[in-house]
């Protein structure tokens, strides 16, 4: 009988623990600019349903071969986002960026307008659907790989929308000639970059203009708090080091770290809590985040 009671107790305990976990929504966010329907994952902290408070939002971008659900399905700890949302009383949004969109408005591919989509259509939909802080002081953005580039790209070009930004293992130079990759891999991804920016040999200015590594002076002018990290074994380490060097040279304050690891979900699962801790201090400082 004691063992039966213990089993029932454990079952009830697990149900109770599950019931207080953060809630995950999947939201349709159509794009009028691109004339297609896209989706996003929304993680709401457990406290959201208990009151009428407004919440800060973290926009969390996926990588170049991924989709909006990656951050919710590919981390080794499947509860990572839910736990962080609960811990910091933070809404986390994982918008769709499609494979290798660059999170930019392509000058050559008119159904690739992801700068417009994220900065206008996604933010507007989230602010109209949830109790968010509808101001830059309540928005932060980061992402992995292509999403790291996207987060710095969007925040640098739209400092009026975010109060801090970050990048994990970011593809910070869109010219793959500066990546540590094999000729075969470079040949494989070249057509995907050509789709959004034209052939690299024919349109080098477009690659340079849209690469975050070349935006250090704009970052200095904006003054946004930045957190950037990359694994020492990552094939994208050199563009990250180059942006760091340029930010040091022009005396732009930023948090830069290299950790053991490569371009893996184990690395990003370890990295994300550091980013959210960094953001939480800024959000608390401007009154957007409460314990």
C-alpha positions as CSV (number, residue, x, y, z in Angstrom):
1,X,0.0,0.0,0.0
2,X,2.8,2.4,0.8
3,X,4.4,1.8,-2.6
4,X,1.0,2.5,-4.3
5,X,0.6,5.7,-2.3
6,X,4.2,6.8,-3.2
7,X,3.5,6.1,-6.9
8,X,0.3,8.2,-6.8
9,X,2.2,11.0,-5.0
10,X,4.8,11.0,-7.7
11,X,2.2,11.0,-10.5
12,X,0.4,13.9,-8.8
13,X,3.7,15.7,-8.3
14,X,4.6,15.3,-12.0
15,X,1.2,16.6,-13.1
16,X,1.5,19.6,-10.8
17,X,5.0,20.4,-12.2
18,X,3.7,20.1,-15.7
19,X,0.8,22.4,-15.0
20,X,3.0,25.3,-13.9
21,X,5.3,25.1,-16.9
22,X,5.4,27.9,-19.5
23,X,2.9,27.6,-22.3
24,X,3.9,27.2,-25.9
25,X,1.7,28.6,-28.7
26,X,2.1,28.2,-32.4
27,X,0.9,31.4,-34.1
28,X,0.2,32.1,-37.8
29,X,1.9,35.3,-38.8
30,X,1.1,35.9,-42.5
31,X,3.3,38.2,-44.6
32,X,1.5,40.7,-46.7
33,X,4.9,41.8,-48.0
34,X,5.8,38.4,-49.3
35,X,2.3,37.1,-50.0
36,X,2.7,33.9,-47.9
37,X,1.7,32.4,-44.6
38,X,4.4,31.8,-42.0
39,X,4.3,30.7,-38.4
40,X,6.1,31.4,-35.1
41,X,6.6,29.7,-31.8
42,X,5.5,31.7,-28.7
43,X,6.6,30.7,-25.2
44,X,4.6,32.4,-22.5
45,X,5.8,32.2,-18.8
46,X,3.5,30.5,-16.4
47,X,2.9,33.9,-14.7
48,X,1.3,35.3,-17.9
49,X,-2.0,33.6,-17.2
50,X,-2.2,34.7,-13.6
51,X,-2.5,38.4,-14.1
52,X,-2.6,41.4,-16.4
53,X,1.0,42.5,-16.4
54,X,2.8,43.3,-19.7
55,X,6.0,41.4,-20.6
56,X,9.3,42.0,-22.4
57,X,9.9,39.9,-25.5
58,X,13.0,38.0,-26.7
59,X,13.0,37.4,-30.5
60,X,15.0,34.2,-31.0
61,X,16.1,33.5,-34.6
62,X,17.0,30.1,-36.1
63,X,19.8,29.2,-38.4
64,X,20.3,29.0,-42.2
65,X,19.0,25.5,-42.7
66,X,16.3,25.7,-40.1
67,X,12.8,26.8,-39.3
68,X,10.8,28.5,-36.6
69,X,10.4,25.3,-34.4
70,X,14.1,24.5,-34.2
71,X,14.7,26.2,-30.9
72,X,11.7,24.3,-29.4
73,X,12.6,20.9,-30.8
74,X,16.3,20.5,-31.4
75,X,17.9,21.5,-28.1
76,X,19.0,18.5,-26.0
77,X,16.9,19.9,-23.2
78,X,13.4,20.1,-24.7
79,X,12.2,22.4,-21.9
80,X,15.0,24.9,-22.3
81,X,12.9,27.8,-23.6
82,X,10.0,27.1,-21.2
83,X,12.3,27.0,-18.2
84,X,14.1,30.2,-19.2
85,X,10.7,31.9,-19.9
86,X,9.5,31.0,-16.4
87,X,12.8,31.9,-14.8
88,X,12.9,35.4,-16.2
89,X,9.2,36.2,-16.8
90,X,9.9,36.7,-20.4
91,X,8.0,36.0,-23.6
92,X,10.1,34.2,-26.2
93,X,9.2,34.3,-29.9
94,X,10.8,32.1,-32.5
95,X,9.7,33.5,-35.9
96,X,10.1,31.9,-39.2
97,X,13.1,32.9,-41.3
98,X,13.1,30.2,-43.9
99,X,16.3,28.5,-45.1
100,X,19.1,31.0,-45.8
101,X,17.0,34.1,-46.1
102,X,19.7,36.2,-44.3
103,X,16.8,37.9,-42.5
104,X,17.2,40.7,-45.1
105,X,15.1,42.2,-47.9
106,X,16.6,40.6,-51.0
107,X,17.2,43.1,-53.9
108,X,16.8,40.2,-56.3
109,X,14.3,37.8,-54.7
110,X,11.0,39.5,-54.1
111,X,9.6,36.7,-51.9
112,X,12.6,37.1,-49.5
113,X,11.7,40.2,-47.5
114,X,12.5,39.1,-44.1
115,X,13.8,42.4,-42.7
116,X,10.3,43.8,-43.4
117,X,8.7,40.7,-42.1
118,X,10.4,40.5,-38.7
119,X,10.6,44.2,-38.0
120,X,7.1,45.2,-39.1
121,X,4.8,42.2,-39.5
122,X,6.0,39.9,-36.7
123,X,6.4,42.6,-34.1
124,X,3.1,44.1,-34.9
125,X,1.3,40.7,-34.7
126,X,3.0,39.8,-31.4
127,X,2.2,43.2,-29.8
128,X,-1.4,43.0,-31.0
129,X,-1.9,39.4,-29.8
130,X,-0.1,39.3,-26.4
131,X,0.4,41.6,-23.4
132,X,3.8,42.9,-24.4
133,X,5.8,46.0,-23.6
134,X,5.2,47.8,-26.9
135,X,8.4,49.7,-26.9
136,X,12.1,49.1,-27.7
137,X,12.9,49.0,-24.0
138,X,10.9,45.7,-23.8
139,X,12.4,44.0,-26.9
140,X,15.7,42.1,-27.3
141,X,16.9,39.9,-30.1
142,X,19.4,37.1,-30.6
143,X,19.9,34.0,-32.7
144,X,22.2,31.2,-33.9
145,X,24.3,31.1,-37.1
146,X,22.3,32.9,-39.8
147,X,20.0,34.0,-36.9
148,X,23.0,35.5,-35.1
149,X,23.7,37.5,-38.2
150,X,20.0,38.4,-38.5
151,X,19.7,39.6,-34.9
152,X,22.7,41.9,-35.2
153,X,21.6,43.0,-38.7
154,X,18.1,43.9,-37.7
155,X,19.0,45.6,-34.5
156,X,21.8,47.6,-36.1
157,X,19.5,48.8,-38.9
158,X,16.5,49.3,-36.5
159,X,17.9,50.4,-33.2
160,X,14.5,52.0,-32.5
161,X,13.0,48.6,-32.1
162,X,15.3,46.8,-29.6
163,X,17.2,47.7,-26.4
164,X,19.9,44.9,-26.8
165,X,21.0,42.3,-29.3
166,X,23.2,39.2,-29.5
167,X,24.6,36.5,-31.7
168,X,25.6,32.9,-31.2
169,X,27.9,31.4,-33.7
170,X,26.9,34.1,-36.1
171,X,27.4,34.0,-39.9
172,X,28.6,37.6,-39.6
173,X,30.2,37.8,-43.0
174,X,27.9,36.7,-45.9
175,X,30.9,36.0,-48.1
176,X,31.6,32.3,-47.4
177,X,35.2,32.8,-48.6
178,X,36.0,33.9,-45.0
179,X,34.5,30.7,-43.5
180,X,36.5,27.6,-42.5
181,X,34.6,25.3,-44.9
182,X,35.5,22.8,-47.6
183,X,35.3,23.7,-51.3
184,X,32.5,21.3,-51.6
185,X,30.4,23.0,-48.9
186,X,31.2,26.4,-50.4
187,X,30.0,25.2,-53.8
188,X,26.8,23.8,-52.2
189,X,25.7,27.0,-50.5
190,X,26.8,29.5,-53.2
191,X,23.5,29.2,-55.2
192,X,21.5,29.8,-52.0
193,X,23.4,33.1,-51.4
194,X,23.1,34.0,-55.1
195,X,19.3,33.6,-54.7
196,X,19.2,36.5,-52.3
197,X,22.2,38.6,-53.2
198,X,23.2,37.6,-56.7
199,X,26.4,35.7,-57.6
200,X,29.2,36.7,-55.2
201,X,31.6,37.5,-58.0
202,X,29.1,39.7,-59.8
203,X,27.7,41.6,-56.8
204,X,30.4,41.8,-54.2
205,X,29.2,45.2,-53.0
206,X,25.8,43.7,-52.0
207,X,27.6,41.0,-49.9
208,X,29.7,43.6,-48.2
209,X,26.8,46.0,-47.6
210,X,24.6,43.4,-46.0
211,X,27.3,41.7,-43.9
212,X,27.2,42.6,-40.2
213,X,31.0,42.4,-39.9
214,X,31.1,45.7,-41.9
215,X,28.6,47.5,-39.6
216,X,30.8,48.2,-36.6
217,X,30.7,52.0,-37.0
218,X,26.9,51.9,-37.1
219,X,26.9,49.7,-34.0
220,X,29.0,52.3,-32.2
221,X,26.7,55.1,-33.3
222,X,23.6,53.2,-32.0
223,X,25.1,52.3,-28.7
224,X,23.0,49.1,-28.2
225,X,24.4,46.6,-25.6
226,X,25.7,43.6,-27.6
227,X,26.6,40.1,-26.6
228,X,28.5,37.9,-29.1
229,X,30.0,34.5,-28.7
230,X,31.3,31.6,-30.9
231,X,32.8,28.2,-30.3
232,X,36.6,27.9,-30.9
233,X,36.0,24.9,-33.2
234,X,33.2,26.6,-35.2
235,X,33.7,27.2,-38.9
236,X,32.4,30.7,-38.4
237,X,34.9,31.7,-35.8
238,X,37.0,34.1,-38.0
239,X,34.1,36.4,-38.9
240,X,33.2,36.6,-35.2
241,X,36.8,37.4,-34.3
242,X,37.0,40.0,-37.0
243,X,33.8,41.8,-35.8
244,X,35.2,41.7,-32.3
245,X,38.5,43.3,-33.5
246,X,36.6,46.1,-35.3
247,X,34.4,46.8,-32.2
248,X,37.5,46.9,-30.0
249,X,39.3,49.2,-32.5
250,X,36.4,51.7,-32.7
251,X,35.8,51.4,-28.9
252,X,32.3,50.0,-29.0
253,X,31.4,48.4,-25.7
254,X,30.3,44.8,-26.2
255,X,30.4,41.4,-24.5
256,X,32.5,38.9,-26.6
257,X,33.3,35.4,-25.6
258,X,34.8,32.3,-27.2
259,X,33.7,29.0,-25.6
260,X,34.8,25.4,-26.3
261,X,32.6,23.8,-28.9
262,X,31.5,23.9,-32.5
263,X,28.4,24.6,-34.6
264,X,26.1,22.3,-32.5
265,X,22.9,22.4,-30.5
266,X,24.9,21.4,-27.4
267,X,26.8,24.7,-27.9
268,X,23.7,26.8,-28.4
269,X,21.9,25.2,-25.4
270,X,24.8,26.3,-23.3
271,X,25.0,29.7,-24.9
272,X,21.4,30.9,-24.7
273,X,21.2,31.2,-20.9
274,X,24.2,33.5,-20.9
275,X,22.4,35.7,-23.5
276,X,19.2,35.9,-21.5
277,X,21.1,36.7,-18.3
278,X,22.8,39.5,-20.2
279,X,19.5,40.8,-21.5
280,X,17.8,40.4,-18.1
281,X,20.2,43.0,-16.6
282,X,19.3,45.5,-19.3
283,X,15.6,44.9,-19.1
284,X,15.7,45.2,-15.3
285,X,17.7,48.4,-15.6
286,X,15.1,50.0,-17.8
287,X,12.2,48.8,-15.7
288,X,10.9,46.2,-18.3
289,X,11.6,43.1,-16.3
290,X,10.3,42.3,-12.8
291,X,11.4,39.4,-10.6
